[in-house]
Amino acid sequence: MDKSVFGMALLRLFSGSIELTAALVMLKLNDVQKALAVNSMLALAGPMVLLATTTIGLVGLADKLSPMRFVWVTVGVACLLVGILKK
């Protein structure tokens, strides 16, 4: 099994576990304000997981991509992050 694929999948499983745990916490709290606070914390985790999994993927592809393609992929990821994080 490819180490990069395994690392990316492991991060996604971890991220999904965080999401499920947050949903259970929201149900247990049974309060809109507290649930919104938990949801806000999740908003920070999503982009960090996206960045981490993309970084692992890019490191795995680094020897297979030409420098120009690497630049285009990096620009694409930057656009995604700007779109997600801009208010």
C-alpha positions as CSV (number, residue, x, y, z in Angstrom):
1,M,0.0,0.0,0.0
2,D,1.2,3.5,-0.9
3,K,2.3,5.4,2.2
4,S,0.8,8.7,0.9
5,V,-2.6,7.1,0.2
6,F,-2.5,5.4,3.7
7,G,-1.7,8.7,5.4
8,M,-4.4,10.6,3.5
9,A,-7.0,8.0,4.3
10,L,-5.9,7.9,8.0
11,L,-6.3,11.7,8.2
12,R,-9.8,11.5,6.6
13,L,-10.8,8.7,9.0
14,F,-9.6,10.9,11.9
15,S,-11.5,13.9,10.5
16,G,-14.7,11.8,10.2
17,S,-14.4,10.6,13.7
18,I,-14.1,14.2,14.9
19,E,-17.3,15.0,12.9
20,L,-19.2,12.1,14.4
21,T,-18.0,13.0,17.9
22,A,-19.0,16.6,17.5
23,A,-22.5,15.5,16.3
24,L,-22.9,13.4,19.4
25,V,-21.7,16.2,21.7
26,M,-24.3,18.6,20.0
27,L,-27.1,16.1,20.7
28,K,-25.9,15.6,24.3
29,L,-25.7,19.4,24.9
30,N,-29.2,19.9,23.5
31,D,-28.6,23.7,23.3
32,V,-28.5,25.7,20.1
33,Q,-25.8,28.2,21.4
34,K,-23.5,25.4,22.6
35,A,-24.1,23.4,19.4
36,L,-23.2,26.4,17.3
37,A,-19.9,26.8,19.3
38,V,-19.1,23.1,18.6
39,N,-19.9,23.6,15.0
40,S,-17.6,26.7,14.9
41,M,-14.7,24.6,16.2
42,L,-15.3,22.1,13.3
43,A,-15.0,25.0,10.8
44,L,-11.3,25.2,11.9
45,A,-10.6,21.5,11.6
46,G,-12.0,21.1,8.0
47,P,-9.5,23.4,6.2
48,M,-6.6,22.0,8.3
49,V,-7.4,18.5,7.3
50,L,-7.8,19.6,3.6
51,L,-4.4,21.2,3.8
52,A,-2.7,18.3,5.5
53,T,-4.2,15.6,3.1
54,T,-3.3,17.8,0.1
55,T,0.2,18.3,1.4
56,I,0.7,14.5,1.8
57,G,-0.6,13.9,-1.7
58,L,1.7,16.5,-3.2
59,V,4.7,15.1,-1.4
60,G,3.7,11.7,-2.8
61,L,3.5,13.1,-6.3
62,A,6.5,15.5,-6.1
63,D,8.8,13.2,-8.1
64,K,6.1,12.6,-10.8
65,L,5.0,16.2,-11.4
66,S,6.9,18.7,-13.5
67,P,7.7,22.0,-11.7
68,M,5.0,23.8,-13.8
69,R,2.3,21.3,-12.9
70,F,3.4,21.5,-9.2
71,V,2.9,25.3,-9.4
72,W,-0.6,24.9,-10.9
73,V,-1.6,22.4,-8.3
74,T,-0.3,24.7,-5.5
75,V,-2.2,27.7,-7.0
76,G,-5.4,25.5,-7.2
77,V,-5.1,24.6,-3.5
78,A,-4.5,28.2,-2.6
79,C,-7.7,29.2,-4.5
80,L,-9.6,26.5,-2.6
81,L,-8.3,27.8,0.8
82,V,-9.1,31.5,-0.1
83,G,-12.6,30.4,-1.1
84,I,-13.2,28.5,2.1
85,L,-11.5,30.9,4.5
86,K,-12.5,34.3,3.1
87,K,-15.5,35.9,4.8
